[in-house]
């Protein structure tokens, strides 16, 4: 990122040499070249001064090398030092725990590479995102405050966020708040930033209060861009007191008064770019370098004078002139010379004028309707209007008029305003003579006064915002060129439409390509409507009984027959009421272009003529509760890639021909009468996911093994009649997930399940499985095993070392659990979190509990996880905790800590034993304080479970015996006050949190029997 220069000459000089390499490695060859180094690099990168990170491999004789010491004295220590083959201090029993990184060369290498990649990602992502943003450093470094305001607000807010985000435990940025509120509502914005900050979905008020409670504990960064209403800002963030000390809230707005009204701690107004910054920005877009080509210096400086140092104008003009000869530059300068003084829109418009007619149309459509929308959706919509949308979008990107960010179309405020102004200038005083209408007040005037003309191409109207308006029978008669009409209600809004139709609407424009009318009040579309050009028809919640009354013989059924009428139709959404007068769709001949077909929930039968929809790509029969069968002709739909049969509650079977389709997912969720799964007669190589949740399936065919060769997930949730899984399922080489939760008739799983080499997740929750096969230990990729509420389960065998989540809530019959003897030999996991929840097993003996505690300590001391959580039956803090007490308060004096030299505090293992019978636990927290410099300081509160597990909707976490809870509190993953490393005393206070009636409080009657703390260290 380049700052401004003190002279014009310096400003246009070539850029300085950039760093060539990411990492430079320094080591002593005799000590390490035969083992450690050979694993890291095939060859040494020589030039350490061209590297971003300097890694030192510090061996016993490193200091004896003059060459090594020379580079160490010059290098910048980003990582290390890493000690190898050096004697470690002897650890006193039960004193504390240390990470031992001498367990193996491969493990050490993985840790180093991972740490380097994290640093490179943080470094490079910021630089890459802001290459070409001239002068941005000045604005970032000068901001010691919470709020900013300027025309470059979004760019600067994003840059600040990227630079500050790594300093906070939780962070969130919401761009274009005003636009997001208009499209999705205030609650959507709140939910979005709350989820990004703390992972809350906020589906209830109780969770919201929990969010506020937890937000007080952790420093957070929140950036809200483009807030134009102070009341909305207050509603968005609430009281500032709910944020933890050290949190930062950055708000941008074009209205200074908004920031003053909320009493911002400071307001920063971005200064205009200086000459050198302006020239550099223009050159980056015009020449793809930071200085002008020879002979273009004077021309470039003249361009700057007309652009008035407005960054957007500089960028657009740069794109416009890039690669053009001097004659083109001089021609553009002549055009600029004729423009009104200080009219930035006219400057920007030069790029628009260079577009061809179709590209102009695409640009205006985006400016008026599609800013912020998903690119692929916009491409489909523009294609349906007959445009070459892909080419058009690329041209607009090349001209700097739009960009694509996270798959959405982004357009600068000024460019959108320019587009709006172009449409406005088509007829200043009469909106009915403009090409596009999107403002509800203007649409109201046109509709009320019947002022529509053939100039109108597109209408986009929120029918809940407009004033009540009575349409004329001939309202649309003069709009001959109308190609898109969208009368919609925002998602989730139940308000009635304010658009009132006459007794009968006489006509709609025949040029319509895209028609959407939510809640259309008439029983059919106008008889005088010839939809030859119709590509998309979307009529949700309408009163239609038929589409149009062209053939008197088709009055009682939806007419999709006439190829001359529907030859271009690609998408149809039919509401349920249009099918209430018929048992099925009888004729579908001629609709060969149809690629999306969504029917309502009243259809009872699909016709065999379904096979004529050869272009059909998506068929939705969701909630067709009366549909009993699927015709075998469905196998002829060679292009069908999406089929939704969910909640077809009368469906008893489906044809095997369905496996001829190119589906990736077969979803039969909620087909409660479905008992038979047909044999698969030929390989179905595209089927990846099968969902049979809540079906009446009793068994699966053995042909799964041979023909569902690509199957990855098999969901059998709540299949209460399922008795067993076929043994052939173990031969599905790509199967990664099996979900049999709620299969109450299931008593066993295949003995050779260990053959599923790709299986990562297995759920047997609420099944009646009695024993697990020993072969489960061979599932080398298994990450998650859920045995919760398996009331009859008696024994848990040895589990695979790859496992990082075991959920076994409320398993009262388990009396044996085999120790994980393979754990010590396994490679360190690269997973962030390890979870072991095993509750209410009264048959478990003390030896098993002791083994679980030993495994917890082994995993902690190996430092394999960012966070670790253990819960299991037990009445005492394990003996390896050196600091323990009866009750909830543990203190740790520095003088009592035996920490060898060259080691530093890395974190704590925390333990608490809760001993009340029939106790409902919501969460356990630990308040940490330390004394340093004569003052008491607080660390962020540590909680056992609120972020890391879900007990199950509607279930209370009931513990009927004493339980031990162990979890980690690592310091290096948090925004920690560095004074903690010089602390003289630590205090840990444990308590249990209850959330009841939407209030979060500490339970006073919970008996904390014991608590303990164990510090752990690293080099």
ZAMARGU-4260 file (C-alpha; in steps of 0.2 Angstrom, whole numbers, plus 5000, padded with zeros to 4 digits):
<rodrens>
0) 5000/5000/5000 | 5007/5016/4994 | 5007/5033/5003 | 5008/5050/4996 | 5025/5057/4991
5) 5033/5074/4994 | 5037/5077/4976 | 5029/5074/4959 | 5045/5066/4953 | 5044/5053/4967
10) 5026/5051/4964 | 5028/5044/4947 | 5044/5034/4949 | 5043/5015/4948 | 5038/5005/4963
15) 5051/4999/4975 | 5057/4981/4976 | 5044/4970/4984 | 5047/4955/4995 | 5050/4940/4984
20) 5048/4926/4996 | 5036/4922/5010 | 5048/4913/5022 | 5066/4912/5025 | 5073/4897/5035
25) 5089/4898/5046 | 5097/4883/5053 | 5114/4875/5057 | 5117/4862/5043 | 5127/4849/5053
30) 5113/4848/5067 | 5098/4847/5056 | 5101/4844/5037 | 5100/4825/5039 | 5082/4825/5047
35) 5072/4840/5051 | 5076/4852/5036 | 5074/4838/5023 | 5056/4837/5028 | 5052/4856/5027
40) 5061/4861/5010 | 5069/4852/4995 | 5080/4867/4993 | 5086/4882/5004 | 5079/4899/5000
45) 5094/4910/5001 | 5088/4928/5001 | 5081/4930/5019 | 5080/4949/5016 | 5067/4946/5003
50) 5056/4935/5014 | 5041/4940/5025 | 5044/4928/5039 | 5061/4923/5047 | 5061/4905/5054
55) 5075/4900/5066 | 5078/4882/5069 | 5087/4883/5086 | 5098/4867/5089 | 5111/4863/5102
60) 5126/4870/5091 | 5117/4884/5082 | 5127/4897/5091 | 5143/4890/5085 | 5140/4895/5068
65) 5145/4913/5063 | 5134/4912/5048 | 5119/4908/5058 | 5122/4921/5071 | 5124/4934/5057
70) 5107/4931/5050 | 5099/4929/5067 | 5105/4947/5072 | 5098/4954/5056 | 5081/4944/5056
75) 5064/4949/5062 | 5058/4935/5074 | 5040/4931/5068 | 5040/4913/5074 | 5051/4903/5086
80) 5063/4899/5092 | 5059/4880/5091 | 5070/4869/5102 | 5075/4852/5097 | 5086/4838/5105
85) 5088/4849/5120 | 5086/4842/5137 | 5070/4847/5145 | 5068/4852/5164 | 5062/4837/5175
90) 5044/4840/5179 | 5038/4838/5197 | 5023/4827/5199 | 5007/4836/5199 | 5015/4853/5198
95) 5010/4858/5181 | 5009/4852/5163 | 5020/4857/5148 | 5018/4855/5129 | 5032/4843/5123
100) 5036/4847/5105 | 5049/4834/5104 | 5037/4820/5101 | 5041/4818/5083 | 5048/4828/5068
105) 5032/4827/5057 | 5021/4834/5071 | 5033/4848/5074 | 5034/4852/5056 | 5015/4852/5054
110) 5014/4865/5069 | 5027/4876/5061 | 5019/4876/5044 | 5002/4879/5051 | 5008/4894/5061
115) 5017/4901/5046 | 5002/4899/5035 | 4991/4908/5048 | 5004/4923/5048 | 5005/4923/5029
120) 4986/4923/5028 | 4984/4938/5040 | 4998/4947/5031 | 4994/4944/5013 | 4975/4945/5014
125) 4976/4963/5020 | 4988/4968/5007 | 4979/4959/4993 | 4962/4966/4997 | 4969/4984/4997
130) 4981/4985/4982 | 4977/5000/4972 | 4969/5009/4987 | 4980/5024/4987 | 4982/5034/5003
135) 4971/5022/5013 | 4985/5020/5026 | 4983/5039/5031 | 4965/5036/5035 | 4968/5020/5045
140) 4983/5026/5055 | 4975/5043/5060 | 4959/5035/5067 | 4959/5035/5086 | 4940/5035/5087
145) 4924/5025/5085 | 4915/5033/5070 | 4919/5040/5053 | 4910/5049/5039 | 4915/5052/5021
150) 4910/5048/5003 | 4924/5035/5003 | 4916/5028/5019 | 4914/5010/5013 | 4931/5008/5007
155) 4939/5015/5022 | 4928/5006/5034 | 4932/4989/5026 | 4951/4993/5027 | 4950/4998/5045
160) 4940/4982/5049 | 4953/4971/5040 | 4967/4979/5049 | 4959/4979/5067 | 4950/4962/5066
165) 4964/4951/5072 | 4965/4962/5088 | 4948/4956/5094 | 4941/4939/5099 | 4925/4943/5089
170) 4922/4954/5075 | 4908/4958/5062 | 4906/4971/5048 | 4890/4975/5039 | 4891/4984/5023
175) 4877/4995/5016 | 4867/4994/5031 | 4853/5006/5024 | 4851/4995/5008 | 4851/4979/5019
180) 4837/4986/5030 | 4827/4991/5015 | 4828/4974/5008 | 4828/4962/5023 | 4823/4973/5038
185) 4832/4978/5054 | 4830/4961/5063 | 4840/4953/5048 | 4855/4965/5052 | 4854/4962/5070
190) 4854/4943/5068 | 4868/4944/5055 | 4881/4953/5066 | 4876/4944/5082 | 4879/4927/5073
195) 4896/4933/5066 | 4901/4940/5084 | 4896/4925/5095 | 4888/4912/5083 | 4870/4915/5090
200) 4856/4912/5078 | 4844/4922/5090 | 4829/4912/5087 | 4822/4917/5104 | 4822/4932/5116
205) 4831/4921/5128 | 4845/4919/5116 | 4846/4937/5113 | 4848/4941/5132 | 4861/4927/5132
210) 4870/4936/5118 | 4870/4953/5128 | 4876/4944/5144 | 4891/4936/5134 | 4895/4951/5125
215) 4900/4960/5141 | 4914/4947/5143 | 4923/4948/5127 | 4931/4963/5117 | 4922/4964/5100
220) 4924/4975/5084 | 4908/4980/5075 | 4908/4990/5059 | 4892/4997/5052 | 4893/5005/5035
225) 4881/5018/5028 | 4869/5021/5042 | 4858/5035/5038 | 4846/5035/5053 | 4851/5038/5071
230) 4835/5029/5078 | 4840/5014/5067 | 4857/5014/5074 | 4851/5014/5092 | 4840/5000/5088
235) 4854/4990/5079 | 4867/4991/5094 | 4856/4995/5109 | 4865/5001/5124 | 4884/5003/5123
240) 4886/4997/5141 | 4882/4979/5135 | 4899/4979/5125 | 4914/4974/5135 | 4928/4987/5139
245) 4940/4989/5125 | 4927/4985/5111 | 4926/4996/5096 | 4911/5001/5086 | 4914/5010/5069
250) 4899/5018/5060 | 4900/5027/5043 | 4887/5039/5037 | 4884/5052/5024 | 4874/5062/5037
255) 4885/5070/5050 | 4869/5073/5061 | 4867/5054/5063 | 4884/5053/5071 | 4881/5068/5082
260) 4864/5062/5088 | 4872/5046/5095 | 4886/5055/5103 | 4900/5047/5094 | 4916/5047/5104
265) 4924/5055/5088 | 4920/5059/5071 | 4933/5058/5057 | 4929/5066/5040 | 4940/5060/5026
270) 4951/5073/5018 | 4952/5075/4999 | 4966/5065/4990 | 4981/5075/4986 | 4989/5077/4969
275) 5001/5063/4971 | 4988/5051/4978 | 4976/5055/4964 | 4989/5053/4950 | 4995/5036/4957
280) 4977/5030/4958 | 4973/5035/4941 | 4989/5027/4934 | 4985/5010/4942 | 4969/5009/4932
285) 4975/5017/4916 | 4992/5010/4915 | 4992/4995/4928 | 5007/5003/4936 | 5009/5018/4948
290) 5016/5030/4936 | 5012/5036/4918 | 5020/5029/4903 | 5032/5040/4893 | 5023/5054/4884
295) 5007/5052/4894 | 5012/5063/4910 | 5004/5079/4903 | 4988/5070/4898 | 4987/5061/4914
300) 4988/5078/4924 | 4975/5085/4913 | 4963/5071/4917 | 4966/5074/4936 | 4960/5092/4934
305) 4943/5086/4927 | 4941/5072/4939 | 4942/5084/4954 | 4952/5071/4963 | 4936/5060/4966
310) 4943/5042/4968 | 4928/5035/4958 | 4930/5047/4944 | 4949/5043/4943 | 4945/5025/4943
315) 4932/5025/4930 | 4942/5037/4918 | 4957/5026/4920 | 4947/5010/4915 | 4940/5020/4900
320) 4957/5025/4894 | 4967/5010/4898 | 4976/5003/4882 | 4970/5017/4871 | 4981/5028/4860
325) 4985/5046/4863 | 4972/5051/4850 | 4958/5043/4860 | 4965/5052/4876 | 4964/5069/4867
330) 4946/5065/4861 | 4941/5062/4879 | 4949/5077/4885 | 4939/5087/4872 | 4923/5079/4879
335) 4928/5083/4897 | 4931/5101/4892 | 4913/5103/4886 | 4906/5097/4903 | 4898/5108/4916
340) 4910/5113/4930 | 4910/5102/4945 | 4897/5090/4937 | 4904/5073/4943 | 4890/5063/4935
345) 4894/5069/4918 | 4912/5064/4920 | 4906/5046/4926 | 4894/5046/4911 | 4907/5046/4898
350) 4910/5027/4903 | 4892/5024/4901 | 4891/5033/4884 | 4905/5021/4877 | 4893/5006/4880
355) 4883/4998/4866 | 4864/4998/4867 | 4862/4981/4876 | 4876/4985/4888 | 4867/5001/4892
360) 4851/4991/4896 | 4860/4979/4907 | 4869/4994/4916 | 4853/5003/4920 | 4844/4986/4925
365) 4858/4984/4938 | 4858/5002/4944 | 4839/5002/4946 | 4836/4984/4952 | 4850/4972/4955
370) 4864/4981/4965 | 4869/4969/4979 | 4860/4954/4971 | 4869/4937/4968 | 4878/4937/4951
375) 4871/4921/4945 | 4853/4925/4949 | 4855/4942/4940 | 4863/4933/4925 | 4849/4921/4924
380) 4836/4935/4925 | 4845/4946/4911 | 4846/4930/4900 | 4828/4928/4902 | 4826/4945/4895
385) 4836/4941/4879 | 4852/4949/4884 | 4870/4942/4882 | 4872/4945/4900 | 4888/4936/4903
390) 4897/4947/4890 | 4888/4963/4897 | 4893/4960/4915 | 4911/4957/4910 | 4911/4974/4900
395) 4904/4983/4915 | 4917/4976/4926 | 4931/4981/4913 | 4924/4999/4913 | 4924/5000/4932
400) 4905/5002/4933 | 4903/4986/4944 | 4913/4973/4953 | 4909/4956/4960 | 4912/4954/4979
405) 4908/4937/4987 | 4897/4932/4972 | 4887/4948/4973 | 4886/4963/4961 | 4893/4978/4969
410) 4891/4996/4962 | 4897/5012/4970 | 4884/5024/4977 | 4889/5038/4964 | 4888/5026/4949
415) 4870/5020/4955 | 4865/5038/4957 | 4871/5041/4939 | 4861/5027/4933 | 4846/5033/4942
420) 4849/5051/4935 | 4850/5044/4917 | 4833/5036/4919 | 4826/5052/4927 | 4832/5063/4913
425) 4822/5052/4900 | 4807/5062/4905 | 4809/5074/4921 | 4791/5078/4923 | 4782/5062/4918
430) 4788/5045/4925 | 4776/5036/4914 | 4788/5040/4899 | 4804/5033/4908 | 4811/5016/4904
435) 4811/5010/4922 | 4800/5012/4937 | 4806/5007/4955 | 4800/5021/4966 | 4783/5017/4973
440) 4777/5035/4973 | 4781/5037/4955 | 4773/5020/4951 | 4758/5026/4961 | 4756/5041/4950
445) 4757/5031/4934 | 4745/5017/4939 | 4732/5029/4947 | 4732/5041/4932 | 4734/5027/4919
450) 4749/5036/4912 | 4759/5021/4906 | 4767/5022/4889 | 4777/5011/4878 | 4793/5019/4885
455) 4792/5008/4901 | 4803/4992/4900 | 4803/4987/4918 | 4792/4989/4934 | 4798/4983/4951
460) 4785/4987/4965 | 4784/4982/4983 | 4765/4981/4984 | 4764/4984/5002 | 4773/5000/5002
465) 4763/5009/4988 | 4747/5018/4993 | 4731/5010/4989 | 4728/5011/4971 | 4713/5005/4960
470) 4720/4999/4943 | 4710/5002/4927 | 4705/4988/4916 | 4717/4995/4902 | 4731/5000/4914
475) 4744/4990/4905 | 4737/4992/4887 | 4749/5006/4882 | 4765/4997/4889 | 4768/4988/4874
480) 4787/4986/4877 | 4786/4980/4895 | 4797/4965/4897 | 4798/4963/4916 | 4785/4966/4929
485) 4788/4962/4947 | 4774/4965/4960 | 4781/4957/4976 | 4779/4956/4994 | 4795/4956/5005
490) 4799/4939/5012 | 4789/4936/5028 | 4777/4950/5026 | 4759/4946/5028 | 4752/4963/5024
495) 4738/4964/5011 | 4742/4971/4994 | 4738/4989/4991 | 4736/4986/4972 | 4717/4983/4968
500) 4712/4976/4951 | 4696/4980/4942 | 4683/4966/4940 | 4693/4960/4926 | 4710/4965/4919
505) 4709/4966/4900 | 4727/4963/4895 | 4745/4962/4899 | 4759/4966/4887 | 4763/4952/4875
510) 4782/4957/4876 | 4782/4951/4895 | 4797/4940/4898 | 4797/4939/4917 | 4780/4940/4926
515) 4779/4940/4945 | 4763/4945/4954 | 4762/4940/4973 | 4744/4937/4978 | 4737/4940/4960
520) 4718/4943/4964 | 4710/4936/4948 | 4706/4918/4944 | 4715/4918/4927 | 4727/4929/4917
525) 4719/4941/4904 | 4712/4932/4889 | 4719/4945/4878 | 4737/4940/4884 | 4748/4931/4871
530) 4763/4925/4881 | 4774/4920/4867 | 4789/4928/4875 | 4786/4923/4893 | 4801/4915/4900
535) 4798/4916/4919 | 4781/4915/4927 | 4780/4917/4946 | 4763/4919/4955 | 4764/4914/4973
540) 4749/4915/4985 | 4738/4920/4970 | 4719/4917/4967 | 4722/4909/4950 | 4711/4894/4945
545) 4719/4893/4928 | 4733/4902/4919 | 4723/4908/4904 | 4706/4904/4896 | 4712/4901/4878
550) 4703/4884/4876 | 4686/4882/4883 | 4690/4863/4886 | 4704/4868/4898 | 4695/4879/4910
555) 4696/4867/4924 | 4715/4863/4923 | 4731/4873/4921 | 4734/4875/4902 | 4752/4871/4898
560) 4749/4863/4881 | 4751/4875/4867 | 4769/4875/4860 | 4765/4891/4850 | 4761/4900/4866
565) 4774/4893/4878 | 4789/4889/4867 | 4800/4900/4877 | 4793/4897/4894 | 4807/4891/4906
570) 4801/4893/4923 | 4783/4890/4931 | 4778/4892/4949 | 4760/4887/4952 | 4751/4890/4968
575) 4741/4876/4977 | 4724/4884/4973 | 4726/4883/4955 | 4726/4864/4956 | 4711/4862/4968
580) 4698/4859/4954 | 4708/4845/4946 | 4717/4829/4952 | 4732/4831/4941 | 4741/4839/4926
585) 4734/4831/4911 | 4744/4838/4896 | 4762/4844/4896 | 4766/4842/4877 | 4776/4856/4869
590) 4784/4863/4884 | 4801/4857/4879 | 4810/4873/4885 | 4803/4872/4903 | 4818/4870/4915
595) 4809/4874/4931 | 4792/4867/4937 | 4785/4871/4954 | 4767/4865/4958 | 4756/4868/4973
600) 4751/4855/4986 | 4735/4849/4980 | 4740/4838/4965 | 4736/4820/4966 | 4744/4813/4951
605) 4757/4817/4938 | 4754/4813/4920 | 4764/4801/4910 | 4766/4815/4898 | 4779/4822/4910
610) 4792/4814/4899 | 4789/4827/4886 | 4797/4840/4897 | 4814/4836/4890 | 4822/4852/4895
615) 4816/4851/4913 | 4830/4854/4926 | 4820/4857/4942 | 4804/4849/4948 | 4797/4853/4965
620) 4782/4843/4972 | 4785/4848/4990 | 4770/4846/5001 | 4760/4838/4988 | 4751/4828/5002
625) 4739/4819/4990 | 4752/4813/4978 | 4752/4794/4979 | 4764/4789/4965 | 4777/4795/4953
630) 4776/4789/4935 | 4790/4778/4928 | 4792/4790/4914 | 4801/4802/4925 | 4817/4792/4921
635) 4816/4800/4903 | 4820/4818/4910 | 4838/4817/4906 | 4842/4835/4911 | 4833/4834/4928
640) 4845/4838/4942 | 4834/4844/4956 | 4819/4834/4962 | 4810/4839/4978 | 4798/4826/4985
645) 4798/4832/5003 | 4782/4829/5013 | 4773/4820/5000 | 4764/4811/5014 | 4753/4799/5003
650) 4768/4793/4993 | 4770/4775/4996 | 4783/4771/4983 | 4793/4778/4969 | 4799/4770/4953
655) 4817/4763/4951 | 4818/4773/4935 | 4821/4788/4946 | 4839/4782/4948 | 4842/4785/4929
660) 4841/4803/4933 | 4857/4814/4936 | 4851/4819/4953 | 4864/4823/4966 | 4851/4822/4980
665) 4836/4812/4983 | 4826/4820/4997 | 4810/4811/5003 | 4810/4819/5020 | 4793/4818/5028
670) 4785/4805/5016 | 4777/4796/5030 | 4769/4783/5020 | 4784/4778/5011 | 4788/4760/5015
675) 4797/4753/5001 | 4814/4758/4993 | 4815/4750/4976 | 4830/4740/4970 | 4842/4750/4961
680) 4844/4741/4944 | 4859/4750/4937 | 4873/4761/4943 | 4867/4778/4949 | 4884/4787/4949
685) 4878/4805/4952 | 4868/4801/4968 | 4878/4808/4983 | 4865/4812/4996 | 4849/4802/5001
690) 4837/4808/5014 | 4824/4797/5021 | 4820/4806/5037 | 4803/4802/5044 | 4798/4789/5032
695) 4791/4772/5035 | 4806/4762/5027 | 4809/4746/5036 | 4824/4740/5026 | 4836/4746/5012
700) 4840/4735/4997 | 4856/4726/4996 | 4859/4734/4979 | 4865/4750/4987 | 4882/4742/4988
705) 4883/4740/4969 | 4874/4754/4961 | 4875/4769/4973 | 4894/4770/4971 | 4896/4789/4975
710) 4884/4790/4990 | 4891/4801/5003 | 4877/4804/5016 | 4863/4793/5021 | 4850/4801/5032
715) 4838/4789/5041 | 4832/4801/5055 | 4816/4796/5064 | 4813/4780/5053 | 4805/4772/5068
720) 4801/4756/5058 | 4819/4753/5052 | 4825/4737/5060 | 4843/4735/5053 | 4856/4742/5040
725) 4860/4730/5026 | 4878/4723/5028 | 4881/4729/5010 | 4882/4747/5016 | 4899/4744/5023
730) 4905/4743/5005 | 4901/4761/5000 | 4918/4768/4999 | 4913/4786/4999 | 4900/4786/5013
735) 4905/4799/5025 | 4889/4801/5036 | 4876/4790/5043 | 4862/4797/5053 | 4851/4784/5062
740) 4845/4796/5076 | 4828/4792/5082 | 4827/4774/5074 | 4819/4766/5089 | 4818/4749/5081
745) 4836/4748/5077 | 4845/4737/5089 | 4862/4734/5080 | 4873/4740/5066 | 4884/4729/5054
750) 4898/4720/5063 | 4910/4725/5049 | 4906/4744/5050 | 4925/4747/5052 | 4927/4745/5033
755) 4919/4762/5030 | 4936/4770/5027 | 4928/4787/5023 | 4915/4788/5037 | 4917/4804/5047
760) 4900/4806/5056 | 4889/4792/5064 | 4873/4796/5074 | 4864/4783/5083 | 4855/4795/5095
765) 4839/4788/5103 | 4841/4771/5095 | 4840/4754/5104 | 4857/4748/5100 | 4864/4737/5114
770) 4882/4735/5109 | 4894/4743/5096 | 4905/4732/5086 | 4923/4732/5090 | 4927/4735/5072
775) 4922/4753/5075 | 4939/4756/5081 | 4945/4754/5063 | 4935/4769/5057 | 4951/4779/5054
780) 4942/4795/5048 | 4928/4796/5061 | 4926/4813/5069 | 4909/4813/5077 | 4900/4799/5086
785) 4883/4803/5094 | 4876/4790/5106 | 4865/4801/5116 | 4849/4794/5124 | 4854/4776/5119
790) 4845/4769/5134 | 4850/4751/5131 | 4868/4753/5126 | 4879/4743/5138 | 4897/4745/5132
795) 4907/4757/5122 | 4922/4748/5114 | 4938/4756/5110 | 4935/4771/5099 | 4946/4777/5084
800) 4960/4789/5088 | 4953/4801/5075 | 4938/4805/5085 | 4936/4823/5091 | 4918/4823/5097
805) 4909/4810/5107 | 4891/4814/5113 | 4884/4801/5125 | 4871/4811/5135 | 4860/4800/5146
810) 4866/4783/5143 | 4861/4774/5160 | 4865/4756/5155 | 4883/4759/5150 | 4894/4750/5162
815) 4910/4747/5152 | 4920/4759/5141 | 4936/4753/5134 | 4952/4764/5136 | 4959/4773/5121
820) 4975/4764/5121 | 4979/4770/5103 | 4979/4788/5108 | 4997/4790/5113 | 5003/4783/5096
825) 4992/4794/5085 | 4997/4810/5076 | 4992/4826/5084 | 4975/4831/5078 | 4973/4847/5067
830) 4955/4850/5074 | 4951/4865/5084 | 4939/4858/5097 | 4938/4841/5106 | 4922/4837/5114
835) 4918/4822/5126 | 4901/4822/5134 | 4896/4807/5143 | 4882/4808/5156 | 4870/4799/5168
840) 4879/4782/5167 | 4876/4775/5185 | 4883/4758/5181 | 4901/4766/5177 | 4914/4761/5190
845) 4928/4772/5196 | 4942/4764/5185 | 4933/4770/5169 | 4930/4787/5176 | 4949/4788/5181
850) 4953/4782/5163 | 4943/4796/5156 | 4951/4809/5167 | 4968/4802/5161 | 4964/4804/5143
855) 4958/4822/5146 | 4975/4826/5153 | 4984/4817/5139 | 4975/4827/5126 | 4978/4844/5136
860) 4997/4841/5138 | 4999/4837/5120 | 4992/4854/5115 | 4982/4847/5100 | 4967/4857/5101
865) 4962/4875/5103 | 4948/4871/5115 | 4944/4855/5124 | 4929/4850/5134 | 4926/4834/5145
870) 4910/4830/5155 | 4908/4813/5163 | 4902/4805/5179 | 4913/4808/5194 | 4913/4815/5212
875) 4931/4822/5214 | 4943/4833/5205 | 4957/4822/5197 | 4972/4820/5207 | 4983/4829/5194
880) 4976/4846/5197 | 4989/4854/5209 | 4977/4868/5214 | 4961/4862/5221 | 4948/4866/5234
885) 4931/4861/5241 | 4919/4873/5234 | 4920/4886/5220 | 4935/4897/5223 | 4953/4892/5219
890) 4968/4904/5221 | 4985/4901/5214 | 5000/4911/5220 | 5015/4914/5209 | 5027/4908/5222
895) 5019/4891/5222 | 5021/4889/5204 | 5036/4879/5199 | 5039/4886/5181 | 5056/4881/5174
900) 5067/4894/5165 | 5063/4898/5147 | 5045/4892/5149 | 5030/4903/5148 | 5012/4902/5154
905) 5001/4895/5140 | 4984/4893/5148 | 4975/4883/5161 | 4965/4867/5163 | 4949/4870/5173
910) 4939/4857/5183 | 4923/4858/5193 | 4913/4844/5201 | 4894/4848/5202 | 4885/4837/5215
915) 4867/4840/5215 | 4854/4827/5210 | 4841/4831/5198 | 4849/4847/5193 | 4846/4856/5176
920) 4862/4864/5170 | 4863/4877/5156 | 4881/4882/5157 | 4896/4883/5168 | 4907/4898/5169
925) 4923/4903/5177 | 4927/4921/5182 | 4946/4924/5181 | 4955/4938/5189 | 4974/4941/5192
930) 4984/4953/5203 | 4998/4963/5194 | 5006/4980/5198 | 4996/4981/5214 | 4979/4980/5205
935) 4966/4967/5201 | 4962/4964/5183 | 4949/4953/5174 | 4951/4940/5160 | 4937/4936/5148
940) 4925/4924/5157 | 4927/4906/5152 | 4912/4895/5149 | 4911/4877/5147 | 4897/4874/5134
945) 4887/4889/5128 | 4897/4889/5111 | 4902/4871/5108 | 4887/4860/5110 | 4868/4859/5108
950) 4860/4847/5120 | 4844/4846/5109 | 4829/4857/5106 | 4817/4856/5120 | 4828/4846/5131
955) 4834/4851/5148 | 4851/4845/5153 | 4847/4834/5168 | 4861/4827/5178 | 4855/4813/5191
960) 4872/4810/5198 | 4889/4820/5202 | 4898/4825/5186 | 4915/4831/5183 | 4918/4845/5170
965) 4936/4848/5163 | 4940/4861/5150 | 4954/4872/5144 | 4957/4891/5144 | 4972/4894/5132
970) 4979/4912/5133 | 4987/4913/5116 | 4971/4912/5107 | 4963/4927/5115 | 4965/4946/5116
975) 4974/4944/5133 | 4981/4958/5144 | 5000/4955/5143 | 5001/4959/5162 | 4994/4942/5165
980) 5011/4934/5162 | 5018/4944/5176 | 5004/4940/5188 | 5007/4938/5206 | 4991/4929/5210
985) 4976/4921/5201 | 4959/4918/5207 | 4946/4907/5199 | 4928/4907/5203 | 4916/4894/5196
990) 4897/4895/5195 | 4883/4888/5185 | 4872/4898/5174 | 4853/4896/5172 | 4843/4904/5158
995) 4825/4904/5163 | 4811/4915/5157 | 4823/4924/5146 | 4833/4930/5161 | 4851/4924/5163
1000) 4858/4923/5181 | 4869/4913/5192 | 4860/4899/5202 | 4863/4901/5220 | 4858/4884/5225
1005) 4870/4874/5215 | 4882/4864/5225 | 4900/4865/5218 | 4908/4851/5227 | 4925/4854/5221
1010) 4935/4864/5209 | 4953/4864/5203 | 4965/4872/5191 | 4981/4866/5183 | 4992/4878/5173
1015) 5001/4872/5158 | 5017/4879/5149 | 5026/4880/5133 | 5043/4886/5128
</rodrens>
